[in-house]
Amino acid sequence: MAARLSILQLGKGAIGSALVDQVAARRQALKGRLGVDLVYVGIAGRSAGAFAPGGLDLARWRAEVEAGAGLDGRRLL
């Protein structure tokens, strides 16, 4: 059984979005090779963000983040 590693990423610009896409592309390989399941639970930028304790759908993370525009992190605590 793979160990779950939850990721909360602040930054979704050029570098941040490239990192999310790389993790999405290699997630299954990392799970099989290292026994670690990388799960994004949150991604946020200056104007929008999304948080899902169960994990974001990395196939559509951009839409999920933009749909969460105005997300106030203080309400999540």
C-alpha positions in Angstrom: 0.0 0.0 0.0 1.3 3.4 -1.0 1.9 6.1 1.6 -0.2 9.2 0.8 1.7 12.6 0.6 -0.7 15.5 0.6 0.5 18.6 -1.3 -0.7 22.2 -0.8 0.9 24.4 -3.5 1.0 28.2 -3.4 1.7 29.4 -6.9 0.1 28.5 -10.1 2.0 30.6 -12.6 4.3 29.3 -15.3 6.5 27.4 -12.9 3.8 26.3 -10.5 1.5 25.0 -13.2 4.4 23.1 -14.9 5.1 21.4 -11.5 1.5 20.3 -11.2 1.5 18.9 -14.7 4.7 17.0 -14.1 3.4 15.5 -10.9 0.1 14.5 -12.7 2.1 12.9 -15.5 4.4 10.9 -13.2 2.0 10.2 -10.3 1.4 6.5 -11.1 5.0 5.8 -11.8 6.1 7.4 -8.5 3.4 5.4 -6.7 4.6 2.1 -8.2 8.4 2.8 -7.9 8.6 4.6 -4.6 5.4 3.6 -2.9 4.3 7.3 -2.5 1.0 8.6 -3.7 1.3 12.4 -4.3 -2.1 14.0 -3.8 -2.8 17.7 -4.4 -5.2 18.8 -1.7 -4.9 22.5 -2.6 -3.6 24.9 -5.3 -3.8 28.6 -4.9 -2.5 31.8 -6.6 -3.1 35.5 -5.9 -6.7 35.6 -7.1 -8.0 32.0 -7.1 -7.6 28.7 -5.4 -9.1 25.4 -4.7 -9.0 23.1 -1.7 -10.2 19.5 -1.5 -9.1 17.3 1.5 -9.8 14.2 -0.7 -7.6 15.5 -3.5 -8.1 17.6 -6.6 -8.7 16.1 -10.0 -5.4 16.8 -11.7 -6.9 16.3 -15.1 -9.0 19.5 -14.6 -7.1 21.3 -11.8 -7.1 24.6 -13.7 -10.9 24.7 -14.0 -11.2 23.7 -10.3 -8.8 26.5 -9.2 -10.6 29.2 -11.3 -14.0 28.0 -10.1 -12.7 28.7 -6.6 -12.0 32.4 -7.3 -12.1 34.5 -4.2 -11.5 31.5 -1.9 -10.8 32.8 1.5 -8.3 30.6 3.3 -9.4 31.9 6.7 -12.7 30.2 6.3 -11.0 26.8 5.9 -9.4 26.9 9.4 
